[in-house]
Amino acid sequence: MEKNLQDIVISSKKIMVSSLKQLLELKKQPHPNEELIRVVQENYNTAKKTVEIVSGIEQTDSTELEETASVAKENVSQAKAPTSPASHQNIQMTREQYRQSHES
């Protein structure tokens, strides 16, 4: 699998270089075809995104994935915990309520 990922990265980088060359040539023209420029730019962006994704896959190992899953589960459980509304904490007291709360 690692060999396949490396091949994908190499091919994608070749596409990026080729796309950049094409873009430079197209932009030198006095009346460049805007649709062609858009398509070539999309090819470049797709290849770049592919390299980023594959590089991320190569750098991620199973331990890191387990840690990420553990943190995600913890975040979900915290998000499901009941909380009081924020407005409840910001209620202003009248002077009388304040006096009563501080009499002891």
QUIGISUL-V595672 format. One record per residue. N is the residue number from 0. SS is DSSP state (helix for helix, strand for strand, loop for the rest). OMEGA is omega in degrees with one decimal (none if undefined). NEAR is the number of other ideal C-beta (glycine too) atoms within 8 Angstrom. Layout:
n: <N/N>
ss: <SS/SS>
omega: <OMEGA/OMEGA>
near: <NEAR/NEAR>
This chain:
n: <0/1/2/3/4/5/6/7/8/9/10/11/12/13/14/15/16/17/18/19/20/21/22/23/24/25/26/27/28/29/30/31/32/33/34/35/36/37/38/39/40/41/42/43/44/45/46/47/48/49/50/51/52/53/54/55/56/57/58/59/60/61/62/63/64/65/66/67/68/69/70/71/72/73/74/75/76/77/78/79/80/81/82/83/84/85/86/87/88/89/90/91/92/93/94/95/96/97/98/99/100/101/102/103>
ss: <loop/helix/helix/helix/helix/helix/helix/helix/helix/helix/helix/helix/helix/helix/helix/helix/helix/helix/helix/helix/helix/helix/helix/helix/helix/helix/helix/helix/loop/loop/loop/loop/loop/helix/helix/helix/helix/helix/helix/helix/helix/helix/helix/helix/helix/helix/helix/helix/helix/helix/helix/helix/helix/helix/helix/helix/helix/helix/helix/loop/loop/helix/helix/helix/helix/helix/helix/helix/helix/helix/helix/helix/helix/helix/helix/helix/helix/helix/helix/helix/loop/loop/loop/loop/loop/helix/helix/helix/helix/loop/loop/loop/loop/loop/helix/helix/helix/helix/helix/helix/helix/loop/loop/loop>
omega: <-179.0/178.4/178.7/179.4/178.5/177.9/178.4/179.6/-179.4/180.0/-179.1/178.2/176.3/177.9/178.9/-179.6/-179.9/-179.9/178.5/178.2/179.3/179.3/178.5/179.5/-179.2/-177.7/176.2/-177.3/-179.1/178.8/-176.1/177.0/-175.6/179.3/178.4/177.2/180.0/-179.3/-179.8/177.9/177.0/177.0/178.7/-178.1/178.4/179.1/179.4/179.1/178.2/178.4/180.0/-179.3/-178.3/178.0/177.1/178.6/-178.5/-176.1/-176.7/174.4/-173.8/178.6/179.5/178.1/178.5/178.5/179.2/178.8/179.0/178.9/-179.9/178.2/179.0/178.9/178.8/-179.4/177.2/-179.7/-179.5/-178.7/-180.0/178.1/176.1/-179.5/-179.1/-178.9/179.4/-177.2/-174.0/-179.3/179.1/178.7/170.8/178.8/-178.9/178.7/179.1/179.5/-178.4/-178.7/-178.7/175.2/176.9/none>
near: <4/6/6/7/11/8/8/10/12/8/8/13/10/8/12/12/8/8/13/9/8/9/12/8/8/12/8/5/8/3/4/9/8/6/6/9/12/8/8/12/10/8/10/13/8/9/13/10/8/11/12/8/8/12/9/8/8/8/6/7/6/5/6/8/9/8/8/8/8/8/8/8/8/8/8/8/8/7/6/5/6/2/4/5/5/6/6/7/6/6/6/4/7/6/6/6/8/9/8/7/7/6/5/2>
